[in-house]
């Protein structure tokens, strides 16, 4: 995922520490339902068990027993990292015996320090026990695996109970507006980079060329993350994130709502999310129901990149690189390459990764690195430069192309790691696309396209790095996409200003350029700011291309959030022929899930607040930022 305003900065990751002691007994009212024969109210664990993989919100009631056994090392949290059951309720005077399963090396430590099993143990059997004489709630954990979610709790006697959360008012599902498609595209755009090599070139489809216009929209009430497309479904994550939705790619009709997370890659059968807890979640693509959840152990927040290749799910994070079984979530291997891993590509014979060291709060000069890895993630070669963070690696014709935050693109031999060339840019590279030499696109085969913060789209000779053309647009340029001899790019992460000729800039736009000559074929305006009295801004993503159609999302501080469909004359004619009119498939006249222009949205408060805090100097830095 891109290091950008919509990642850690604008959405604001808040962190805090929680101090624990055994919780005392509550008042008579709070204890209602406690004790033997009481009601079914659950003990209040104060959030201690939140995120524990095998805790389902219920407590095993063991009252009436003098001895209770809890297993240590049961399957949970992505491996043998659980207590089973994680929550038990006992009478005062009962003894809890922790019995090791023999899977893994573990310990049992009370959060308040009142009991501790000592050194870690791997041998199976009862290795620790403790008698609970006083009422209260006693949180505990496994010392080496606490961060993975290996936590438990013992509730003794009458304890405070959890107040049931009120049933939330259902959020209206988003409804499509305008003219959609005759049928869902048969081509897919399953990941941020399109394919495992991150080429962002889809040779199996074309995009819109003639009479291009925004023909359909789904409006949302909250921030939208970049969509993915597979199996005729558009999957969009919403909020900070707080839920995921799937839409029919032909009609925009809502199909299902899934759990919180950012959808980063998909197949016709499965959707993979990365979560703010550092987990990876696999959903059934047809229903949105979770299949498995695992901690990849490479990040404590959203993963930087996720790829599906060869039956593996490759997960890149600030703490390293992991490979999971795509079907089961089983962790196959985990590597620590010496720095944050920003992107990953999979090609025949191995993997390519990009990352950074000494970036963020570290005061040393930042270092960009790229590495060639074998299929098990072991390093073959490494390329390093003093630079701000890289783009994800883009691979074609035996070369790895890496854009940088220090105004450059590096071309590296994919086998040896030898530098082939470095080309300068006018600003930070946001992302790349490449037309391989064998693509068959006359005059454009063997070209690297770069979207930059200086409002420009660059085309470079893939063999030499020489500039073929450069075109100015309306704002920060998204990672481009290529299909059918056309380069598509959107203006994203724009903070309002004035054009060189003195006229106000239109901030939400998508462009099509001839891949060979760079001639602008068309520009479609997606909208403009409607709220006055604030600095206008829009945050969006790169475009998806499939079936003569573009899909692009936008988020604006005027309170409008949406997913847009751009079609050409050919796609609209297909829709008209299929439906007998020009309304497209399945559109409706209203959007109960939409926002009223200028009405604001609580879901985008963090972005608005972040921009407000930047001030004039900060906004200028953002426009030319390298971080």
C-alpha positions as a printed Julia matrix, in Angstrom:
627×3 Matrix{Float64}:
   0.0     0.0     0.0
   1.25    3.46   -0.79
   2.84    5.55    1.94
   0.56    8.52    1.51
  -1.92   10.78    3.21
  -4.56    8.06    3.29
  -2.24    5.69    5.11
  -0.81    6.58    8.51
  -0.8    10.38    8.37
  -4.33   11.51    7.51
  -6.28    8.63    8.99
  -4.3     9.04   12.21
  -3.28    5.8    13.85
  -3.83    6.34   17.58
  -1.93    4.13   20.0
  -2.17    3.78   23.8
  -1.07    1.53   26.58
  -3.54   -0.25   28.87
  -2.47   -0.96   32.47
  -4.09   -3.96   34.11
  -4.71   -5.28   37.58
  -7.16   -7.9    38.71
 -10.58   -6.26   38.53
 -12.42   -6.18   41.89
 -15.97   -7.33   42.42
 -18.59   -4.8    41.38
 -21.76   -3.56   43.0
 -24.77   -5.77   43.52
 -26.34   -4.4    40.36
 -23.18   -5.03   38.34
 -22.98   -8.55   39.71
 -26.48   -9.53   38.67
 -26.25  -12.88   36.95
 -22.87  -13.7    38.53
 -22.16  -16.74   40.69
 -23.45  -20.25   40.4
 -26.9   -20.38   38.95
 -26.72  -16.76   37.77
 -27.76  -15.28   34.43
 -25.91  -15.47   31.15
 -24.26  -12.01   31.24
 -20.59  -12.2    30.24
 -17.79  -10.99   32.55
 -16.3    -7.64   31.59
 -12.69   -8.19   30.5
 -12.13   -4.53   29.66
 -11.01   -5.26   26.11
  -8.22   -7.64   27.18
  -9.48  -10.4    24.91
 -10.2    -8.16   21.9
  -8.32   -9.54   18.9
  -7.69  -12.96   20.47
  -8.24  -15.33   17.57
 -10.17  -18.07   19.37
 -12.23  -15.83   21.68
 -15.81  -15.69   20.39
 -17.22  -13.46   23.11
 -18.27  -16.31   25.43
 -16.8   -17.62   28.67
 -16.53  -21.32   29.6
 -18.51  -21.62   32.88
 -16.54  -23.99   35.11
 -18.18  -23.01   38.41
 -18.85  -25.93   40.7
 -15.5   -27.59   39.87
 -12.52  -27.67   42.21
 -10.01  -28.18   39.38
 -10.17  -26.66   35.9
  -7.81  -27.36   32.97
  -6.8   -24.84   30.3
  -4.77  -26.04   27.29
  -1.66  -24.11   26.3
  -0.63  -23.96   22.62
  -3.96  -24.62   20.91
  -4.42  -23.5    17.29
  -5.27  -19.78   17.29
  -3.87  -16.44   16.14
  -2.18  -17.96   13.1
  -0.54  -20.99   14.74
  -0.24  -22.82   18.09
  -0.64  -19.49   19.89
  -3.78  -19.82   21.96
  -5.15  -20.8    25.36
  -8.13  -23.14   25.23
 -10.57  -21.97   26.32
  -9.27  -18.4    26.44
 -11.82  -17.32   29.07
 -13.02  -19.43   32.01
 -15.21  -18.68   35.03
 -14.56  -20.48   38.32
 -15.54  -20.34   41.99
 -13.25  -18.83   44.63
 -10.86  -21.52   45.84
 -10.76  -23.34   42.49
  -7.41  -24.36   41.0
  -6.68  -23.74   37.31
  -4.15  -26.13   35.76
  -2.47  -25.08   32.49
  -1.67  -28.11   30.36
   0.83  -27.7    27.51
  -0.13  -29.42   24.23
   3.48  -29.83   23.12
   3.05  -27.41   20.21
   5.38  -24.47   20.61
   7.22  -22.93   23.56
   5.01  -21.0    25.97
   4.54  -19.51   29.41
   1.67  -18.29   31.63
   2.09  -14.83   33.19
  -0.52  -12.76   35.08
  -0.84   -9.23   33.81
  -0.59   -7.87   37.36
   2.35  -10.19   38.19
   0.62  -12.3    40.86
   1.46  -15.57   39.11
   4.14  -16.62   36.63
   5.03  -20.06   35.28
   8.69  -19.05   34.95
  10.85  -20.05   32.0
   9.15  -20.96   28.73
   8.21  -24.63   28.36
   7.6   -26.85   25.33
   7.08  -30.29   26.92
   3.46  -31.51   26.95
   1.63  -31.93   30.26
   0.48  -29.86   33.24
   3.38  -27.48   33.83
   1.73  -24.81   35.97
  -1.25  -24.34   38.28
  -2.65  -21.57   40.47
  -5.44  -21.45   43.08
  -7.69  -18.38   42.91
  -8.9   -17.41   46.39
 -10.32  -13.93   45.73
 -13.07  -12.81   43.4
 -12.08  -10.74   40.4
 -10.97  -10.91   36.78
  -7.39  -12.11   36.21
  -5.93  -11.41   32.74
  -2.84  -13.38   31.72
  -0.67  -14.0    28.65
   2.12  -16.05   27.1
   5.29  -13.94   27.37
   6.86  -14.79   23.96
   3.55  -14.65   22.06
   1.59  -11.86   23.73
   1.84   -9.62   20.66
   0.32  -12.39   18.52
  -2.82  -12.44   20.66
  -1.98  -15.34   23.0
  -3.93  -14.0    25.95
  -6.49  -15.43   28.36
  -8.52  -14.54   31.44
  -9.95  -16.19   34.53
 -13.14  -14.75   36.05
 -13.52  -15.76   39.72
 -16.87  -15.64   41.5
 -19.15  -12.63   41.14
 -17.57  -10.08   38.82
 -18.66   -7.02   36.83
 -20.48   -8.03   33.67
 -20.32   -6.62   30.22
 -23.14   -4.31   29.18
 -24.5    -5.57   25.87
 -23.82   -3.15   23.06
 -26.98   -1.61   21.59
 -28.02   -2.94   18.22
 -26.64   -0.47   15.68
 -28.88    1.15   13.13
 -28.16   -0.57    9.81
 -26.22    1.58    7.36
 -28.13    1.95    4.09
 -26.41   -0.01    1.38
 -24.91    2.03   -1.47
 -27.05    2.26   -4.57
 -25.79    2.86   -8.11
 -26.64    5.95  -10.11
 -26.48    6.61  -13.82
 -25.57    4.31  -16.68
 -23.61    1.13  -15.94
 -22.7    -1.82  -18.18
 -24.44   -4.5   -20.24
 -22.45   -7.21  -18.5
 -19.62   -7.48  -16.02
 -16.15   -7.29  -17.58
 -14.68  -10.72  -18.26
 -11.19   -9.34  -17.62
 -10.02   -8.78  -14.04
  -7.85   -6.27  -12.22
  -7.17   -8.35   -9.12
  -4.49   -6.35   -7.32
  -2.97   -2.88   -7.06
  -0.31   -3.73   -9.64
  -2.73   -5.72  -11.85
  -0.5    -8.81  -11.97
   2.16  -10.44   -9.8
   4.86   -8.47  -11.68
   3.05   -5.13  -11.01
   3.13   -4.15  -14.69
  -0.28   -2.4   -14.55
  -0.61   -3.48  -18.18
  -3.65   -5.55  -19.05
  -3.08   -7.12  -22.49
  -6.4    -8.99  -22.39
  -8.65   -5.94  -22.47
  -9.09   -2.4   -23.74
 -10.26    0.78  -22.1
 -12.54    3.56  -23.33
 -11.22    5.61  -26.26
 -13.95    7.65  -27.97
 -16.58    9.94  -26.41
 -15.44    9.02  -22.9
 -17.62   10.18  -20.03
 -18.48    9.43  -16.43
 -21.58    7.32  -16.88
 -22.2     5.83  -13.44
 -21.4     6.32   -9.76
 -21.92    4.63   -6.42
 -21.83    7.23   -3.65
 -20.71    6.24   -0.15
 -20.89    7.82    3.28
 -17.25    7.26    4.13
 -13.7     7.14    2.82
 -13.15    4.67   -0.03
  -9.99    2.65   -0.56
  -8.84    1.55   -4.02
 -11.06   -1.22   -5.44
 -10.05   -4.57   -6.91
 -11.94   -6.46   -9.62
 -12.27  -10.23  -10.04
 -15.05  -12.64  -10.94
 -17.32   -9.79  -12.06
 -17.2    -8.22   -8.57
 -15.8    -4.86   -7.52
 -14.57   -5.05   -3.93
 -14.25   -1.72   -2.11
 -13.14   -1.12    1.48
 -14.73    1.75    3.38
 -13.85    3.82    6.43
 -10.61    3.81    8.35
 -11.26    0.91    7.44
 -14.42   -0.4     9.11
 -16.09   -2.6     6.48
 -15.71   -4.06    3.0
 -18.42   -4.2     0.33
 -18.74   -6.05   -2.96
 -20.63   -4.63   -5.93
 -21.78   -6.21   -9.16
 -19.34   -4.75  -11.7
 -22.04   -4.58  -14.37
 -24.8    -2.85  -12.41
 -23.16   -1.39   -9.3
 -25.68   -3.34   -7.22
 -24.62   -4.21   -3.67
 -23.77   -7.91   -3.26
 -22.46   -8.25    0.31
 -20.88   -6.44    3.23
 -17.84   -7.99    4.88
 -15.58   -7.27    7.86
 -13.18   -4.4     8.43
  -9.98   -4.42    6.41
  -8.53   -3.14    3.15
  -9.07   -5.4     0.14
  -5.66   -5.67   -1.5
  -6.02   -8.61   -3.85
  -8.74  -10.96   -5.07
  -9.46  -13.98   -7.23
 -12.76  -15.25   -8.61
 -12.95  -17.42   -5.49
 -11.43  -15.39   -2.64
 -10.83  -11.83   -1.41
  -7.85  -11.03    0.81
  -7.9    -8.16    3.33
  -5.2    -6.6     5.47
  -6.38   -5.22    8.82
  -5.31   -2.5    11.26
  -4.42   -5.28   13.74
  -1.77   -6.66   11.38
  -3.87   -9.66   10.35
  -4.6   -11.05    6.9
  -8.2   -12.2     6.33
  -9.48  -14.45    3.54
 -13.14  -13.99    2.53
 -15.32  -16.13    0.32
 -15.7   -14.04   -2.84
 -19.34  -15.05   -3.4
 -20.65  -14.38    0.11
 -18.1   -12.22    1.93
 -17.95  -14.74    4.78
 -14.51  -15.13    6.44
 -12.64  -18.36    5.69
  -9.57  -17.73    7.82
  -7.65  -15.02    9.66
  -3.91  -15.12   10.33
  -1.21  -12.93   11.83
   1.56  -12.78    9.24
   3.97  -11.38   11.86
   5.37   -8.72    9.5
   3.38   -5.67   10.62
   1.34   -4.31   13.5
  -0.92   -2.36   11.13
  -2.02   -2.55    7.5
   0.34   -4.52    5.27
   2.24   -2.5     2.69
   1.61   -4.96   -0.15
  -0.06   -8.35   -0.71
   0.26  -10.61   -3.76
  -1.2   -13.98   -4.73
   1.19  -16.14   -6.76
   1.69  -19.88   -7.12
  -0.78  -20.77   -4.39
   0.97  -18.45   -1.95
  -0.14  -15.2    -0.36
   2.9   -12.91   -0.12
   2.59  -10.26    2.6
   4.99   -7.29    2.88
   5.13   -5.09    5.97
   7.36   -2.83    8.03
   8.64   -5.91    9.88
   9.49   -8.13    6.92
   8.05  -10.47    4.32
   5.93  -13.61    4.81
   4.43  -16.31    2.61
   1.11  -17.92    3.6
  -0.78  -20.76    2.02
  -3.47  -18.91    0.03
  -6.07  -21.63    0.72
  -5.5   -22.24    4.44
  -3.54  -19.24    5.73
  -0.79  -21.47    7.11
   2.46  -19.48    7.41
   5.08  -21.13    5.17
   7.99  -18.83    5.9
   8.85  -15.44    7.33
  11.89  -13.29    6.47
  13.45  -10.15    7.97
  15.34   -8.45    5.13
  16.71   -5.55    7.18
  14.2    -2.75    6.73
  10.56   -2.16    5.94
   9.31   -4.04    2.86
   7.23   -1.7     0.72
   6.4    -3.9    -2.28
   6.68   -7.42   -3.61
   6.62   -8.96   -7.11
   6.58  -12.62   -8.1
   8.13  -13.83  -11.35
   9.24  -17.18  -12.69
  12.15  -18.37  -10.61
  11.85  -16.04   -7.66
  10.64  -12.87   -5.99
  11.59   -9.19   -6.1
  11.11   -6.84   -3.15
  11.58   -3.14   -2.49
  11.87   -1.38    0.83
  13.46    1.3     2.95
  15.65    1.74    6.01
  16.09    4.73    8.31
  12.76    6.28    7.28
  10.19    8.08    9.44
  11.28    8.8    13.03
  14.8     7.48   12.41
  17.14   10.46   12.02
  19.65    8.7     9.8
  19.6     9.32    6.06
  16.95    7.13    4.44
  18.04    4.23    2.23
  16.01    2.74   -0.63
  16.69   -0.93   -1.33
  15.63   -3.54   -3.87
  16.38   -7.23   -3.55
  16.18  -10.38   -5.61
  14.93  -13.35   -3.59
  14.52  -17.04   -4.22
  11.13  -18.73   -3.89
  11.63  -19.12   -0.13
  12.39  -15.43    0.41
  16.17  -15.86    0.78
  18.18  -12.95   -0.58
  20.2   -13.39   -3.79
  21.26   -9.81   -4.37
  20.63   -6.31   -3.01
  20.63   -2.86   -4.6
  20.76    0.24   -2.33
  20.67    4.01   -2.78
  20.31    6.93   -0.39
  16.73    7.86   -1.19
  13.23    8.26    0.1
  10.85    5.26   -0.13
  10.4     3.25   -3.32
   7.38    2.19   -5.31
   6.52   -1.5    -5.46
   8.79   -3.3    -7.95
   7.62   -3.48  -11.57
   9.17   -6.3   -13.59
   9.36   -6.82  -17.36
  11.88   -8.2   -19.86
  14.31   -9.28  -17.12
  14.46   -5.83  -15.54
  13.14   -4.5   -12.23
  11.91   -0.89  -12.36
  11.69    1.02   -9.08
  10.45    4.58   -8.67
  11.68    6.58   -5.71
  10.61    9.39   -3.42
  13.81   11.18   -4.43
  12.72   12.02   -7.98
  14.14    9.05   -9.88
  13.47    5.69  -11.52
  16.05    2.9   -11.22
  16.31   -0.01  -13.69
  18.0    -3.1   -12.21
  18.9    -6.43  -13.78
  16.47   -8.93  -12.24
  19.05  -11.75  -12.16
  22.26  -10.04  -11.04
  21.03   -6.89   -9.29
  23.28   -4.75  -11.5
  22.04   -1.21  -12.17
  21.15   -0.7   -15.83
  20.18    2.97  -15.66
  18.74    5.7   -13.44
  16.51    8.45  -14.84
  15.66   11.7   -13.07
  12.11   12.98  -12.56
  10.6    16.28  -11.5
   9.17   14.96   -8.24
   8.31   11.86   -6.25
   7.26    8.81   -8.28
   3.83    7.59   -7.17
   3.82    4.42   -9.25
   4.81    2.79  -12.54
   3.36    0.87  -15.47
   5.31   -0.86  -18.23
   4.59   -2.01  -21.76
   6.93   -5.0   -22.32
   8.99   -5.14  -25.51
   6.82   -7.95  -26.85
   3.51   -6.19  -26.23
   3.0    -5.47  -29.94
   1.9    -1.85  -29.37
   3.46    0.06  -32.27
   5.81    2.82  -31.17
   5.18    2.14  -27.47
   6.49   -1.37  -26.77
   9.32   -1.21  -24.24
   8.12    1.9   -22.38
   7.94    2.67  -18.65
   5.23    5.14  -17.56
   5.58    7.07  -14.3
   2.98    9.12  -12.41
   4.55   11.87  -10.28
   3.75   14.52   -7.68
   4.77   17.31  -10.07
   1.42   16.84  -11.92
   3.23   15.1   -14.79
   3.06   11.73  -16.48
   6.43   10.54  -17.83
   7.19    7.98  -20.57
  10.73    6.51  -20.49
  12.51    4.13  -22.84
  12.61    0.85  -20.87
  16.03   -0.09  -22.3
  17.89    3.21  -21.78
  15.83    5.42  -19.44
  15.68    8.19  -22.05
  12.56   10.3   -21.88
  10.11    9.7   -24.74
   7.55   12.26  -23.64
   6.15   14.11  -20.62
   2.63   15.56  -20.13
   1.25   17.89  -17.45
  -2.11   17.13  -15.81
  -4.25   18.66  -13.02
  -2.72   17.27   -9.84
  -0.63   14.46   -8.38
  -0.65   11.67  -10.96
  -1.71    8.2    -9.89
   0.16    5.06  -10.87
  -0.84    4.8   -14.57
  -2.55    1.86  -16.26
  -2.06    0.66  -19.84
  -4.46   -1.22  -22.13
  -5.06   -1.24  -25.87
  -2.35    1.32  -26.69
  -3.74    3.92  -24.25
  -2.24    5.11  -20.95
  -4.8     6.01  -18.29
  -4.07    8.13  -15.21
  -6.07    9.93  -12.53
  -5.22   13.02  -10.51
  -5.05   12.01   -6.87
  -3.89   13.43   -3.54
  -4.53   16.94   -4.8
  -4.52   20.0    -2.56
  -6.19   22.94   -4.27
  -4.35   25.75   -6.01
  -4.21   27.87   -9.14
  -3.2    26.9   -12.66
  -0.2    28.56  -14.29
  -2.56   30.74  -16.36
  -4.29   31.99  -13.18
  -7.48   29.94  -13.5
  -8.73   27.69  -10.71
  -7.68   24.08  -10.99
 -10.25   21.33  -11.4
  -9.13   18.73   -8.93
 -10.84   15.47   -9.87
  -9.93   14.32  -13.37
  -9.02   11.2   -15.36
  -7.0    11.31  -18.58
  -6.29    9.08  -21.56
  -3.03    9.46  -23.53
  -1.75    7.77  -26.66
   0.85    5.32  -25.36
   3.29    6.01  -28.23
   3.06    9.76  -28.8
   1.72   11.02  -25.46
  -1.04   12.92  -27.26
  -3.93   13.62  -24.91
  -6.97   11.73  -26.19
  -9.47   12.96  -23.62
  -9.93   14.3   -20.09
 -13.01   13.58  -17.95
 -13.83   15.83  -15.01
 -15.23   13.82  -12.11
 -16.36   16.85  -10.13
 -15.17   19.92   -8.28
 -15.25   21.19   -4.72
 -18.63   22.47   -3.57
 -17.79   23.61   -0.05
 -16.37   27.09    0.34
 -14.2    28.43    3.15
 -11.72   25.55    3.24
  -8.73   24.35    1.29
 -10.11   22.0    -1.37
  -8.57   18.57   -1.54
  -9.28   15.19   -3.05
  -7.79   11.81   -2.24
  -8.18    8.95   -4.67
  -6.5     6.0    -6.24
  -5.25    4.64   -9.51
  -7.68    3.52  -12.2
  -8.74   -0.04  -13.04
  -9.18   -0.95  -16.73
 -11.42   -3.79  -17.93
 -13.94   -4.4   -20.69
 -13.79   -0.96  -22.29
 -14.41    0.62  -18.88
 -12.47    2.49  -16.2
 -13.25    2.33  -12.5
 -11.81    4.97  -10.16
 -12.61    6.1    -6.61
 -12.41    9.59   -5.11
 -12.62   11.07   -1.61
 -13.02   14.76   -0.96
 -12.96   16.97    2.11
 -16.27   18.46    0.97
 -17.86   15.22    2.18
 -18.27   13.32   -1.08
 -16.95    9.79   -1.54
 -17.58    7.62   -4.55
 -16.68    4.94   -7.03
 -17.04    6.11  -10.63
 -17.51    4.28  -13.92
 -16.07    5.83  -17.1
 -17.22    4.39  -20.41
 -16.68    5.06  -24.1
 -19.19    4.99  -26.91
 -18.67    1.26  -27.55
 -19.43    0.16  -23.99
 -22.48    2.42  -23.79
 -23.81    1.04  -27.06
 -23.47   -2.49  -25.69
 -25.44   -1.45  -22.61
 -28.16    0.16  -24.72
 -28.44   -2.87  -26.98
 -28.75   -5.17  -23.97
 -31.37   -3.15  -22.09
 -33.3    -1.44  -24.87
 -32.71    1.99  -23.35
 -29.85    4.21  -22.25
 -30.16    3.72  -18.52
 -27.67    0.87  -18.26
 -28.16   -2.15  -16.09
 -29.78   -1.96  -12.67
 -29.44    1.76  -11.97
 -31.75    3.57   -9.6
 -32.77    7.16   -9.2
 -31.44    7.63   -5.7
 -28.48    6.74   -3.54
 -29.5     6.16    0.06
 -25.89    5.39    0.89
 -24.63    8.61   -0.7
 -23.52   11.93    0.73
 -25.16   15.29    0.22
 -22.66   17.6    -1.48
 -21.22   19.97    1.09
 -22.78   18.01    3.92
 -19.56   16.63    5.35
 -18.99   13.18    6.74
 -17.82   11.93   10.11
 -15.86    9.19    8.35
 -13.48   11.73    6.8
 -12.91   13.86    9.9
  -9.34   12.63   10.3
  -8.36   13.76    6.8
  -9.99   17.17    7.23
  -8.33   17.63   10.6
  -4.94   16.61    9.25
  -5.18   19.11    6.41
  -6.29   21.83    8.8
  -3.24   21.23   10.98
  -0.85   21.38    8.04
  -1.28   25.1     7.45
   0.01   26.95    4.39
   3.6    25.78    4.8
   2.51   22.22    5.35
   0.31   22.24    2.26
   3.22   23.47    0.17
   5.36   20.67    1.57
   2.65   18.12    0.79
   2.55   19.18   -2.86
   6.25   18.46   -3.24
   6.63   15.96   -0.43
   9.06   13.1    -0.64
   7.59   11.2     2.29
